[in-house]
């Protein structure tokens, strides 16, 4: 029996949507697209229409390749169904700006983020400001069962080969500078007279051991104070915490904070 139409019909789409709902098949994101291809592909390739009966038969053959709704997915979905259209748009817009946060990509981590964020709201309206506060609270003081997931970031760039040539300096550890004090500063008496430039060894050691200020960290601390509204403070702090949790360098974190401040100044 050949297909009644070369394109998917509204009846076929409704049949798949209903079947996916009844059998807990994920239809969101890239995972949903793959599920639809795996489940409906054999039916279409056989030149047949998509019907509940054929979907059930196809599922028996491809069940191991299908991703089903987990308990985490169902919990996140139940909370999302309570949102108004404006709140849904607010969440999507906010999530789009969270580059490090795992979003709705079909993963358990993405669904867990949605469940944790929306459950924190406890009846509050879903806005960018409230989501910033929720993210900060969940990162710093999560309750049992709540957790926020971020995309892993590379900690170190491989520079063992530069422009096709081996980099012999790659991986070499820099020898620590010796704390010895050279010249007359190391002599208490010179030609029988007291040397006023003399620095006792213990004092010299303290000066050498003194930590050099981290310039990027100082810049970050200034950036974290560049806010007007509490929600802006929360967003900066969340971006900083997320960068630290992901193992990003201070320079990269500072660049992300600068972009947030720049967007705010432009009225975005």
Long-range contacts (C-beta under 8 A, 24 or more apart in sequence): 1-47, 1-48, 1-49, 2-47, 2-48, 3-44, 3-47, 3-48, 3-49, 4-49, 8-50, 9-49, 12-49, 12-50, 12-51, 15-50, 15-51, 15-52, 15-55, 16-40, 16-50, 16-55, 18-52, 19-52, 19-55, 19-56, 23-59, 23-68, 24-68, 24-69, 24-74, 25-66, 25-67, 25-68, 25-69, 26-67, 26-68, 26-69, 26-73, 26-106, 28-104, 28-106, 29-104, 29-105, 29-106, 29-110, 30-105, 30-106, 31-67, 31-105, 31-106, 31-107, 32-106, 34-67, 35-66, 35-67, 38-62, 38-65, 38-66, 39-66, 67-106, 70-108, 70-111, 72-108, 72-111, 72-112, 72-115, 73-108, 73-111, 75-111, 75-115, 75-119, 76-111, 76-112, 76-114, 76-115, 76-118, 79-114, 79-115, 79-118, 79-119, 80-114, 80-118, 83-118, 83-126, 87-125, 87-126, 87-127, 90-126, 90-127, 90-128, 90-131, 91-126, 91-131, 93-128, 94-128, 94-131, 94-132, 98-135, 98-242, 99-151, 99-256, 100-150, 100-151, 100-153, 100-239, 100-242, 100-243, 100-246, 101-135, 101-148, 101-149, 101-150, 101-151, 101-242, 102-149, 102-150, 102-151, 109-149, 110-149, 112-147, 112-149, 113-148, 113-149, 116-142, 116-146, 116-147, 116-148, 117-148, 119-146, 120-146, 128-231, 129-229, 129-230, 129-231, 129-234, 132-231, 132-234, 132-235, 132-238, 133-230, 133-231, 133-234, 135-234, 135-238, 136-234, 136-237, 136-238, 136-241, 139-238, 139-241, 139-242, 139-245, 140-241, 150-242, 150-245, 150-246, 151-246, 152-246, 152-247, 153-246, 153-247, 153-248, 155-247, 177-208, 179-204, 179-205, 179-208, 179-209, 214-250, 216-249, 216-250, 216-251, 216-253, 216-254, 217-250, 219-254, 220-250, 220-253, 220-254, 220-257, 223-254, 223-257, 223-258, 223-261, 224-257, 226-261, 232-264, 235-260, 236-260, 236-261
